[in-house]
């Protein structure tokens, strides 16, 4: 009986572990006829009120889904009520944060609005490099975002690999600077060198997760160059 009980507990623990762990990468081949396009379950997209970052001349309109939350408890005779959130993003000190689908850019003297990208993405941060703009008169945005369904669950969200992009403050020259299938860990600016440094991690053992057995890569980009070219370096 004790052996049987131990076996049941072991199976339950393994089952729970499999349910809660979400890999960042899936290396399984797509089945024949299976769609590789993420499912778009959104029903209603809205824009936040525009943001004008100090020192720029372009309004930024964050675009995303209206969020509907179920609230337990009786409200007006019902056992369940829906709370709707129209908030797409947060803005603080030259950085927009959240989980949004796109950014639309509009010159302050124009009625024309242009999207940052036509790809399906989830943008998590958009940062204006204000000190670089003040010192070198070059206006650059840095983005952390998800641009692919790397775990093949049919959705593009925070459970997929995070990438790093650059653009101008008008939304043009939108450029990916991180490597495919490498998760961006962090980034920083060294003004004395006009460089953006960043780290990324590669799943070298192909287990679908990023852990201590994987490899960290180190990169920098010269922000003043005509073309943003990524260079690798080895600090250790």
Backbone as CSV, one residue per row, in Angstrom:
resi,resn,N_x,N_y,N_z,CA_x,CA_y,CA_z,C_x,C_y,C_z
1,UNK,0.840,-1.206,0.000,0.000,0.000,0.000,0.873,1.252,0.000
2,UNK,1.957,1.216,0.844,2.844,2.370,0.925,3.519,2.616,-0.421
3,UNK,3.929,1.521,-1.092,4.567,1.646,-2.404,3.616,2.247,-3.420
4,UNK,2.357,1.788,-3.392,1.351,2.299,-4.320,1.090,3.776,-4.064
5,UNK,1.011,4.161,-2.779,0.770,5.555,-2.428,1.932,6.436,-2.869
6,UNK,3.152,5.957,-2.701,4.334,6.716,-3.114,4.336,6.932,-4.617
7,UNK,3.921,5.893,-5.362,3.879,5.980,-6.823,2.855,7.018,-7.270
8,UNK,1.698,7.011,-6.602,0.642,7.975,-6.939,1.118,9.396,-6.664
9,UNK,1.787,9.629,-5.516,2.295,10.954,-5.184,3.346,11.414,-6.184
10,UNK,4.227,10.497,-6.607,5.273,10.821,-7.565,4.672,11.240,-8.892
11,UNK,3.675,10.488,-9.365,3.014,10.822,-10.632,2.335,12.177,-10.529
12,UNK,1.706,12.467,-9.383,1.014,13.745,-9.183,1.989,14.914,-9.207
13,UNK,3.153,14.733,-8.540,4.149,15.795,-8.510,4.704,16.082,-9.890
14,UNK,4.988,15.028,-10.638,5.496,15.193,-12.005,4.474,15.899,-12.861
15,UNK,3.207,15.513,-12.706,2.123,16.124,-13.480,1.984,17.600,-13.176
16,UNK,2.047,17.979,-11.881,1.937,19.376,-11.484,3.098,20.194,-12.015
17,UNK,4.303,19.618,-11.966,5.481,20.315,-12.448,5.375,20.598,-13.931
18,UNK,4.876,19.622,-14.710,4.737,19.795,-16.140,3.697,20.861,-16.464
19,UNK,2.654,20.976,-15.636,1.596,21.939,-15.890,2.060,23.368,-15.634
20,UNK,2.954,23.578,-14.648,3.327,24.923,-14.258,4.542,25.452,-15.019
21,UNK,5.406,24.586,-15.537,6.588,25.037,-16.247,6.234,25.387,-17.682
22,UNK,6.566,26.601,-18.093,6.319,27.032,-19.457,7.647,27.307,-20.129
23,UNK,8.050,26.469,-21.089,9.331,26.681,-21.746,9.314,27.939,-22.610
24,UNK,10.473,28.575,-22.755,10.588,29.744,-23.620,10.723,29.346,-25.080
25,UNK,11.277,28.148,-25.321,11.521,27.696,-26.683,11.016,26.277,-26.844
26,UNK,10.382,26.000,-27.980,9.989,24.641,-28.324,10.680,24.257,-29.624
27,UNK,11.364,23.111,-29.603,12.086,22.665,-30.783,11.331,21.596,-31.553
28,UNK,10.083,21.334,-31.160,9.282,20.335,-31.855,8.895,20.842,-33.226
29,UNK,8.936,19.938,-34.190,8.521,20.289,-35.544,7.014,20.454,-35.568
30,UNK,6.542,21.426,-36.368,5.099,21.602,-36.516,4.499,20.423,-37.255
31,UNK,3.354,19.961,-36.763,2.676,18.859,-37.430,2.148,19.310,-38.785
32,UNK,2.028,18.355,-39.693,1.570,18.674,-41.040,0.184,19.298,-40.981
33,UNK,0.049,20.445,-41.617,-1.237,21.128,-41.660,-1.469,22.048,-40.485
34,UNK,-0.558,22.021,-39.487,-0.730,22.876,-38.314,-0.278,24.286,-38.640
35,UNK,-1.075,25.272,-38.280,-0.751,26.654,-38.581,0.381,27.141,-37.694
36,UNK,1.319,27.923,-38.267,2.408,28.509,-37.494,2.100,29.960,-37.133
37,UNK,0.958,30.470,-37.555,0.568,31.839,-37.251,-0.118,31.902,-35.895
38,UNK,0.370,32.753,-34.988,-0.274,32.861,-33.673,-1.739,33.242,-33.801
39,UNK,-2.539,32.674,-32.909,-3.961,32.975,-32.914,-4.191,34.375,-32.355
40,UNK,-5.027,35.153,-33.037,-5.362,36.487,-32.574,-6.723,36.435,-31.910
41,UNK,-6.735,36.418,-30.583,-7.985,36.273,-29.838,-8.548,37.626,-29.414
42,UNK,-7.915,38.712,-29.860,-8.372,40.027,-29.445,-9.693,40.365,-30.098
43,UNK,-10.527,41.100,-29.367,-11.833,41.472,-29.881,-11.963,42.974,-30.072
44,UNK,-11.206,43.740,-29.298,-11.431,45.170,-29.293,-10.114,45.872,-28.980
45,UNK,-9.493,46.500,-29.969,-8.227,47.208,-29.762,-8.503,48.699,-29.592
46,UNK,-7.775,49.315,-28.682,-7.905,50.743,-28.432,-6.514,51.359,-28.326
47,UNK,-6.470,52.682,-28.338,-5.223,53.416,-28.152,-5.277,54.194,-26.851
48,UNK,-4.135,54.255,-26.160,-4.029,55.168,-25.024,-3.990,56.603,-25.544
49,UNK,-4.209,57.556,-24.659,-4.007,58.943,-25.033,-2.548,59.144,-25.444
50,UNK,-2.294,60.043,-26.397,-0.924,60.181,-26.937,0.077,60.670,-25.902
51,UNK,1.336,60.280,-26.127,2.449,60.665,-25.263,3.432,61.479,-26.098
52,UNK,3.863,62.607,-25.576,4.905,63.404,-26.223,6.092,63.469,-25.268
53,UNK,7.148,62.740,-25.601,8.328,62.731,-24.749,9.091,64.042,-24.908
54,UNK,9.551,64.571,-23.793,10.226,65.873,-23.807,11.449,65.840,-24.723
55,UNK,11.510,66.826,-25.623,12.626,66.914,-26.553,12.356,66.279,-27.900
56,UNK,11.195,65.651,-28.061,10.843,65.038,-29.348,9.701,65.819,-29.993
57,UNK,9.403,65.492,-31.248,8.338,66.168,-31.985,7.333,65.155,-32.543
58,UNK,7.289,63.982,-31.935,6.357,62.947,-32.394,5.496,62.449,-31.240
59,UNK,4.191,62.485,-31.448,3.269,61.861,-30.508,3.371,60.351,-30.654
60,UNK,3.270,59.643,-29.536,3.278,58.177,-29.558,1.941,57.684,-29.020
61,UNK,1.268,56.844,-29.802,-0.020,56.275,-29.410,0.160,54.778,-29.135
62,UNK,0.191,54.327,-27.885,0.244,52.881,-27.598,-1.069,52.211,-27.998
63,UNK,-0.963,51.063,-28.671,-2.129,50.334,-29.159,-2.178,48.963,-28.486
64,UNK,-3.361,48.569,-28.008,-3.480,47.257,-27.382,-4.921,46.839,-27.211
65,UNK,-5.112,45.735,-26.509,-6.439,45.168,-26.309,-7.100,45.721,-25.054
66,UNK,-8.395,45.888,-25.117,-9.179,46.141,-23.917,-9.153,44.870,-23.078
67,UNK,-8.924,45.005,-21.779,-8.863,43.843,-20.895,-10.159,43.712,-20.101
68,UNK,-10.685,42.496,-20.073,-11.917,42.217,-19.345,-11.601,41.226,-18.237
69,UNK,-11.905,41.587,-16.989,-11.637,40.745,-15.835,-12.948,40.280,-15.216
70,UNK,-13.003,39.011,-14.850,-14.161,38.487,-14.125,-13.988,38.773,-12.645
71,UNK,-15.039,39.302,-12.016,-15.006,39.607,-10.593,-16.043,38.758,-9.885
72,UNK,-15.597,37.952,-8.938,-16.524,37.135,-8.169,-17.274,38.004,-7.153
73,UNK,-18.465,37.608,-6.854,-19.259,38.358,-5.871,-20.483,38.963,-6.524
74,UNK,-21.497,39.170,-5.766,-22.759,39.659,-6.314,-22.692,41.164,-6.581
75,UNK,-23.058,41.521,-7.776,-23.136,42.910,-8.170,-24.420,43.109,-8.945
76,UNK,-25.293,43.927,-8.425,-26.587,44.182,-9.060,-27.335,42.886,-9.345
77,UNK,-27.338,42.003,-8.368,-28.111,40.778,-8.490,-27.428,39.669,-9.248
78,UNK,-26.202,39.895,-9.725,-25.496,38.857,-10.485,-24.389,38.264,-9.621
79,UNK,-24.073,36.995,-9.861,-23.020,36.343,-9.092,-21.639,36.653,-9.655
80,UNK,-21.577,37.225,-10.836,-20.288,37.548,-11.452,-20.437,38.834,-12.261
81,UNK,-19.430,39.689,-12.196,-19.454,40.930,-12.961,-18.143,41.063,-13.723
82,UNK,-18.143,41.822,-14.793,-16.953,42.070,-15.578,-16.426,43.471,-15.326
83,UNK,-15.127,43.560,-15.103,-14.486,44.866,-14.977,-13.645,45.076,-16.220
84,UNK,-13.828,46.205,-16.890,-13.136,46.481,-18.142,-12.043,47.510,-17.900
85,UNK,-10.829,47.209,-18.399,-9.712,48.141,-18.293,-9.329,48.627,-19.685
86,UNK,-9.315,49.946,-19.853,-8.912,50.535,-21.121,-7.460,50.999,-21.087
87,UNK,-6.770,50.751,-19.993,-5.366,51.159,-19.867,-4.481,50.204,-20.653
88,UNK,-3.682,50.751,-21.544,-2.799,49.933,-22.387,-1.371,49.952,-21.857
89,UNK,-0.939,51.100,-21.348,0.469,51.248,-20.970,0.619,52.207,-19.796
90,UNK,1.852,52.293,-19.299,2.225,53.268,-18.276,3.389,54.098,-18.801
91,UNK,3.427,55.372,-18.443,4.511,56.240,-18.907,5.166,56.929,-17.726
92,UNK,6.505,56.868,-17.687,7.240,57.511,-16.603,8.679,57.754,-17.034
93,UNK,9.107,58.998,-17.010,10.503,59.377,-17.255,11.060,58.765,-18.539
94,UNK,10.480,59.140,-19.649,10.959,58.757,-20.979,10.841,57.263,-21.280
95,UNK,10.006,56.553,-20.539,9.823,55.127,-20.809,8.351,54.746,-20.737
96,UNK,7.908,54.011,-21.752,6.562,53.454,-21.786,6.674,51.974,-21.466
97,UNK,5.864,51.497,-20.542,5.900,50.085,-20.170,4.497,49.487,-20.250
98,UNK,4.445,48.167,-20.364,3.176,47.460,-20.419,3.282,46.248,-21.319
99,UNK,2.136,45.794,-21.800,2.081,44.722,-22.787,1.142,45.205,-23.888
100,UNK,1.709,45.784,-24.937,0.882,46.354,-25.978,1.316,45.863,-27.356
101,UNK,0.417,46.010,-28.338,0.597,45.392,-29.656,1.424,46.228,-30.620
102,UNK,1.402,47.544,-30.441,2.094,48.401,-31.395,2.195,49.805,-30.828
103,UNK,2.993,50.634,-31.500,3.055,52.061,-31.223,2.820,52.786,-32.538
104,UNK,1.953,53.789,-32.520,1.710,54.607,-33.700,2.323,55.985,-33.478
105,UNK,3.028,56.477,-34.502,3.766,57.732,-34.388,3.107,58.806,-35.251
106,UNK,3.070,60.030,-34.713,2.431,61.140,-35.406,3.215,62.418,-35.136
107,UNK,3.696,63.068,-36.193,4.386,64.343,-36.019,3.405,65.364,-35.455
108,UNK,3.875,66.227,-34.568,2.979,67.169,-33.896,2.321,68.152,-34.864
109,UNK,2.885,68.336,-36.062,2.315,69.247,-37.052,1.587,68.513,-38.167
110,UNK,1.283,67.225,-37.949,0.674,66.408,-39.003,-0.501,65.612,-38.457
111,UNK,-1.367,65.200,-39.368,-2.474,64.309,-38.992,-2.182,62.865,-39.385
112,UNK,-1.044,62.633,-40.018,-0.674,61.294,-40.476,-0.144,60.474,-39.300
113,UNK,-0.677,59.276,-39.151,-0.258,58.368,-38.078,0.321,57.104,-38.720
114,UNK,1.532,56.722,-38.316,2.199,55.555,-38.899,2.561,54.543,-37.809
115,UNK,2.361,53.245,-38.072,2.707,52.216,-37.071,4.209,51.977,-37.015
116,UNK,4.681,51.581,-35.861,6.087,51.222,-35.712,6.422,50.010,-36.562
117,UNK,5.542,49.010,-36.565,5.781,47.774,-37.298,4.468,47.185,-37.795
118,UNK,4.563,46.371,-38.833,3.399,45.636,-39.333,3.416,44.191,-38.846
119,UNK,4.474,43.826,-38.129,4.576,42.478,-37.576,3.716,42.350,-36.333
120,UNK,3.330,41.121,-36.016,2.620,40.860,-34.763,3.665,40.743,-33.663
121,UNK,3.612,41.647,-32.696,4.589,41.681,-31.611,3.872,41.970,-30.298
122,UNK,4.598,41.787,-29.205,4.157,42.289,-27.902,5.279,43.165,-27.358
123,UNK,5.038,44.477,-27.326,6.031,45.424,-26.840,5.902,45.536,-25.324
124,UNK,7.035,45.457,-24.641,7.032,45.508,-23.174,7.607,46.812,-22.636
125,UNK,8.644,47.345,-23.293,9.178,48.659,-22.911,9.585,49.421,-24.164
126,UNK,9.410,50.744,-24.112,9.877,51.641,-25.174,10.526,52.827,-24.479
127,UNK,11.836,52.999,-24.671,12.605,53.979,-23.913,13.260,54.991,-24.836
128,UNK,13.045,56.269,-24.548,13.699,57.349,-25.293,15.033,57.664,-24.634
129,UNK,16.121,57.636,-25.431,17.450,57.925,-24.909,17.646,59.436,-24.869
130,UNK,17.094,60.072,-23.841,17.070,61.529,-23.761,18.468,62.130,-23.594
131,UNK,19.340,61.460,-22.851,20.688,62.004,-22.641,21.504,61.956,-23.928
132,UNK,21.316,60.904,-24.714,21.988,60.811,-26.017,21.467,61.916,-26.937
133,UNK,20.166,62.162,-26.903,19.574,63.209,-27.742,20.096,64.587,-27.356
134,UNK,20.190,64.835,-26.042,20.654,66.141,-25.584,22.124,66.382,-25.922
135,UNK,22.925,65.331,-25.877,24.367,65.473,-26.077,24.774,65.415,-27.544
136,UNK,24.100,64.558,-28.309,24.553,64.324,-29.685,23.508,64.692,-30.747
137,UNK,22.329,65.185,-30.313,21.266,65.575,-31.241,20.801,64.428,-32.121
138,UNK,20.909,63.206,-31.587,20.427,62.029,-32.314,19.369,61.358,-31.441
139,UNK,18.148,61.261,-31.977,17.016,60.780,-31.179,16.730,59.314,-31.474
140,UNK,16.868,58.489,-30.428,16.788,57.035,-30.575,15.851,56.459,-29.522
141,UNK,15.093,55.460,-29.921,14.244,54.691,-29.018,14.798,53.275,-28.897
142,UNK,14.685,52.684,-27.700,15.082,51.295,-27.458,13.842,50.519,-27.015
143,UNK,13.652,49.321,-27.586,12.472,48.520,-27.281,12.867,47.128,-26.807
144,UNK,12.199,46.633,-25.761,12.220,45.203,-25.472,10.846,44.680,-25.858
145,UNK,10.834,43.595,-26.628,9.568,43.089,-27.143,9.694,41.621,-27.529
146,UNK,8.549,41.010,-27.716,8.476,39.632,-28.214,8.013,39.703,-29.671
147,UNK,8.749,39.053,-30.571,8.415,39.134,-31.992,8.139,37.783,-32.641
148,UNK,8.096,36.712,-31.836,7.847,35.382,-32.398,7.287,34.455,-31.331
149,UNK,6.492,33.496,-31.769,5.913,32.485,-30.876,6.943,31.371,-30.692
150,UNK,7.975,31.642,-29.886,9.096,30.710,-29.784,8.757,29.425,-29.045
151,UNK,7.743,29.448,-28.166,7.372,28.203,-27.473,6.211,27.487,-28.160
152,UNK,5.760,28.038,-29.282,4.764,27.396,-30.164,3.476,27.016,-29.428
153,UNK,2.993,27.961,-28.615,1.713,27.731,-27.948,0.570,28.486,-28.620
154,UNK,0.853,29.071,-29.794,-0.175,29.784,-30.544,-0.365,31.221,-30.131
155,UNK,0.505,31.735,-29.223,0.378,33.112,-28.749,1.748,33.777,-28.703
156,UNK,1.758,35.090,-28.909,2.966,35.890,-28.710,2.775,36.676,-27.418
157,UNK,3.527,36.296,-26.379,3.368,36.953,-25.087,4.657,36.843,-24.276
158,UNK,4.582,37.181,-22.997,5.769,37.232,-22.144,6.412,35.867,-21.921
159,UNK,5.749,34.791,-22.312,6.327,33.450,-22.178,7.242,33.090,-23.335
160,UNK,7.362,33.984,-24.314,8.266,33.769,-25.444,9.557,34.566,-25.235
161,UNK,10.511,34.381,-26.130,11.819,35.027,-26.010,11.699,36.536,-26.225
162,UNK,12.338,37.307,-25.353,12.342,38.763,-25.438,13.530,39.239,-26.281
163,UNK,13.262,40.157,-27.219,14.284,40.672,-28.129,14.511,42.158,-27.902
164,UNK,15.559,42.691,-28.539,15.916,44.104,-28.391,15.929,44.779,-29.758
165,UNK,15.265,45.943,-29.836,15.157,46.698,-31.092,15.516,48.159,-30.859
166,UNK,15.876,48.843,-31.968,16.099,50.277,-31.968,15.248,50.923,-33.053
167,UNK,14.956,52.211,-32.884,14.349,53.010,-33.959,14.653,54.469,-33.681
168,UNK,14.283,55.334,-34.622,14.322,56.766,-34.355,13.062,57.132,-33.573
169,UNK,12.980,58.377,-33.087,11.795,58.793,-32.345,10.596,59.047,-33.251
170,UNK,10.789,58.932,-34.560,9.660,59.012,-35.492,9.121,57.622,-35.819
171,UNK,9.767,56.585,-35.259,9.345,55.208,-35.521,9.977,54.595,-36.751
172,UNK,10.865,55.326,-37.425,11.534,54.788,-38.605,12.804,54.052,-38.199
173,UNK,13.395,53.336,-39.154,14.628,52.561,-38.952,14.472,51.540,-37.829
174,UNK,13.311,50.928,-37.754,13.030,49.915,-36.738,13.926,48.698,-37.004
175,UNK,14.859,48.425,-36.088,15.928,47.460,-36.339,16.106,46.505,-35.164
176,UNK,16.127,45.222,-35.454,16.409,44.232,-34.412,17.911,44.117,-34.226
177,UNK,18.391,44.214,-32.976,19.826,44.122,-32.726,20.202,42.877,-31.930
178,UNK,19.247,42.194,-31.327,19.551,40.936,-30.630,19.482,39.770,-31.609
179,UNK,20.082,38.658,-31.209,20.175,37.474,-32.067,18.938,36.592,-31.907
180,UNK,18.519,35.970,-33.010,17.374,35.069,-32.963,17.591,33.970,-31.924
181,UNK,16.539,33.662,-31.167,16.531,32.599,-30.164,17.499,32.847,-29.009
182,UNK,17.862,34.121,-28.794,18.604,34.495,-27.592,17.767,35.487,-26.793
183,UNK,17.569,35.186,-25.515,16.769,36.034,-24.635,17.601,37.213,-24.136
184,UNK,17.078,38.418,-24.309,17.759,39.604,-23.806,17.620,39.657,-22.281
185,UNK,18.752,39.792,-21.595,18.758,39.861,-20.127,18.595,41.302,-19.663
186,UNK,19.462,42.201,-20.168,19.392,43.606,-19.806,20.222,44.432,-20.787
187,UNK,20.119,45.746,-20.651,20.896,46.646,-21.501,21.205,47.930,-20.745
188,UNK,22.230,48.666,-21.199,22.581,49.943,-20.583,23.307,50.813,-21.603
189,UNK,23.380,52.118,-21.293,24.038,53.081,-22.169,25.320,53.584,-21.508
190,UNK,26.428,53.590,-22.273,27.674,54.210,-21.840,27.887,55.429,-22.725
191,UNK,27.565,56.615,-22.194,27.597,57.839,-23.004,29.006,58.190,-23.468
192,UNK,30.014,57.906,-22.649,31.390,58.254,-23.003,31.850,57.545,-24.273
193,UNK,31.213,56.407,-24.576,31.565,55.648,-25.780,30.483,55.701,-26.857
194,UNK,29.372,56.362,-26.559,28.230,56.401,-27.491,27.721,54.999,-27.797
195,UNK,27.756,54.137,-26.795,27.396,52.740,-27.039,26.215,52.277,-26.191
196,UNK,25.463,51.357,-26.760,24.463,50.595,-26.013,25.027,49.194,-25.804
197,UNK,25.157,48.780,-24.563,25.616,47.430,-24.236,24.408,46.573,-23.844
198,UNK,24.453,45.290,-24.210,23.400,44.386,-23.745,23.913,42.959,-23.634
199,UNK,23.217,42.199,-22.781,23.524,40.781,-22.591,22.339,39.947,-23.065
200,UNK,22.663,38.766,-23.587,21.607,37.823,-23.972,22.054,36.415,-23.623
201,UNK,21.090,35.518,-23.496,21.407,34.146,-23.118,20.908,33.181,-24.186
202,UNK,21.732,32.189,-24.478,21.429,31.193,-25.511,21.169,29.832,-24.868
203,UNK,20.123,29.163,-25.309,19.766,27.842,-24.789,20.641,26.784,-25.464
204,UNK,21.903,26.693,-25.020,22.867,25.825,-25.701,22.570,24.345,-25.510
205,UNK,21.916,23.975,-24.399,21.617,22.560,-24.187,20.251,22.154,-24.752
206,UNK,19.573,23.120,-25.389,18.315,22.853,-26.111,17.256,22.164,-25.246
207,UNK,17.155,22.591,-23.985,16.117,22.018,-23.119,14.865,22.892,-23.064
208,UNK,14.858,23.983,-23.835,13.678,24.834,-23.924,13.586,25.902,-22.863
209,UNK,14.529,25.920,-21.901,14.517,26.908,-20.820,15.890,27.553,-20.714
210,UNK,15.945,28.728,-20.084,17.215,29.397,-19.871,17.630,29.195,-18.423
211,UNK,18.809,28.585,-18.249,19.282,28.259,-16.905,20.793,28.430,-16.820
212,UNK,21.372,27.994,-15.678,22.798,28.214,-15.421,23.704,27.420,-16.359
213,UNK,23.145,26.450,-17.056,23.950,25.644,-17.971,24.023,26.244,-19.371
214,UNK,23.352,27.385,-19.580,23.352,28.004,-20.895,24.443,29.067,-20.993
215,UNK,24.558,29.682,-22.162,25.668,30.603,-22.423,25.174,32.042,-22.513
216,UNK,25.871,32.935,-21.799,25.569,34.362,-21.865,26.485,35.019,-22.891
217,UNK,25.885,35.827,-23.774,26.631,36.560,-24.798,26.621,38.047,-24.472
218,UNK,27.699,38.739,-24.853,27.858,40.163,-24.563,28.006,40.939,-25.875
219,UNK,27.266,42.054,-25.993,27.234,42.798,-27.250,27.258,44.299,-26.976
220,UNK,27.627,45.058,-28.002,27.449,46.512,-27.949,27.153,47.033,-29.349
221,UNK,26.529,48.213,-29.394,26.188,48.875,-30.650,26.637,50.323,-30.552
222,UNK,27.329,50.813,-31.575,27.705,52.222,-31.663,26.481,53.015,-32.128
223,UNK,25.901,53.792,-31.237,24.664,54.500,-31.552,24.872,55.637,-32.534
224,UNK,26.100,56.110,-32.687,26.371,57.225,-33.592,26.660,56.775,-35.020
225,UNK,26.805,55.471,-35.228,27.098,54.959,-36.570,25.896,55.150,-37.493
226,UNK,26.157,55.285,-38.778,25.079,55.422,-39.759,24.219,54.174,-39.810
227,UNK,24.850,53.032,-39.545,24.129,51.751,-39.505,24.411,51.083,-38.166
228,UNK,23.355,50.673,-37.480,23.512,50.058,-36.159,24.025,48.629,-36.316
229,UNK,25.313,48.456,-36.108,25.958,47.157,-36.268,26.314,46.595,-34.899
230,UNK,25.946,45.352,-34.661,26.179,44.711,-33.366,27.573,44.087,-33.336
231,UNK,28.311,44.399,-32.286,29.641,43.816,-32.058,29.588,42.967,-30.800
232,UNK,30.310,41.835,-30.805,30.408,40.987,-29.637,31.714,41.265,-28.900
233,UNK,31.696,41.104,-27.578,32.910,41.242,-26.796,32.914,40.198,-25.673
234,UNK,34.088,39.971,-25.080,34.223,38.956,-24.038,34.830,39.584,-22.791
235,UNK,34.008,39.861,-21.761,34.520,40.488,-20.547,35.095,39.528,-19.530
236,UNK,34.876,38.195,-19.722,35.355,37.231,-18.726,36.042,36.047,-19.396
